[in-house]
């Protein structure tokens, strides 16, 4: 059994309250990693095509909110 399988097995055995704590921690970790990656991609110019598309679309008229408000 490799390390990931050991972790998976341990997670399956957690009581519900500990599972929720772990799930919340993991979600926060993923969000932090996403933020770092987005900052890196933005500062390196990888997202410039999106900014150009937004600018082009905004010249055609007002942009719509996403997701649409209900």
C-alpha positions as CSV (number, residue, x, y, z in Angstrom):
1,X,0.0,0.0,0.0
2,X,1.5,3.4,-1.0
3,X,1.2,6.6,1.0
4,X,-1.9,7.9,-0.8
5,X,-3.7,4.6,-0.2
6,X,-2.8,4.8,3.5
7,X,-4.1,8.4,3.7
8,X,-7.3,7.4,1.9
9,X,-7.9,4.5,4.2
10,X,-7.3,6.8,7.3
11,X,-9.7,9.4,5.9
12,X,-12.4,6.8,5.4
13,X,-12.1,5.9,9.1
14,X,-12.5,9.4,10.4
15,X,-15.5,10.3,12.5
16,X,-17.8,12.8,10.7
17,X,-16.6,15.9,12.7
18,X,-13.0,15.2,11.9
19,X,-13.8,14.4,8.3
20,X,-15.5,17.8,8.0
21,X,-12.5,19.6,9.6
22,X,-10.2,17.8,7.1
23,X,-12.4,18.6,4.2
24,X,-12.5,22.3,5.2
25,X,-8.7,22.4,5.6
26,X,-8.3,20.7,2.2
27,X,-10.6,23.2,0.5
28,X,-8.7,26.1,2.0
29,X,-5.4,24.6,0.9
30,X,-6.7,24.2,-2.7
31,X,-8.0,27.7,-2.8
32,X,-4.7,29.1,-1.6
33,X,-2.8,27.1,-4.2
34,X,-5.2,28.3,-6.9
35,X,-4.7,31.9,-5.8
36,X,-0.9,31.5,-6.0
37,X,-1.1,29.9,-9.5
38,X,-3.5,32.6,-10.7
39,X,-1.1,35.3,-9.5
40,X,1.8,33.6,-11.2
41,X,-0.1,33.1,-14.5
42,X,-1.3,36.7,-14.4
43,X,2.1,38.2,-13.7
44,X,3.8,36.1,-16.3
45,X,1.3,37.2,-19.1
46,X,-0.4,33.8,-19.5
47,X,-3.8,35.4,-18.9
48,X,-3.2,38.4,-21.2
49,X,-5.4,36.9,-23.9
50,X,-8.3,37.0,-21.4
51,X,-7.8,40.6,-20.6
52,X,-7.7,41.4,-24.4
53,X,-10.9,39.5,-24.9
54,X,-12.6,41.3,-22.1
55,X,-11.4,44.7,-23.5
56,X,-12.7,43.7,-26.9
57,X,-16.0,42.6,-25.6
58,X,-16.5,45.7,-23.5
59,X,-16.1,47.9,-26.6
60,X,-19.3,46.1,-28.0
61,X,-21.4,47.2,-25.0
62,X,-21.8,46.5,-21.3
63,X,-20.6,43.2,-20.0
64,X,-23.0,40.9,-18.3
65,X,-22.4,39.6,-14.8
66,X,-21.5,35.9,-14.4
67,X,-23.2,34.0,-13.1
68,X,-26.3,35.9,-14.0
69,X,-28.2,37.4,-11.0
70,X,-31.6,35.7,-10.4
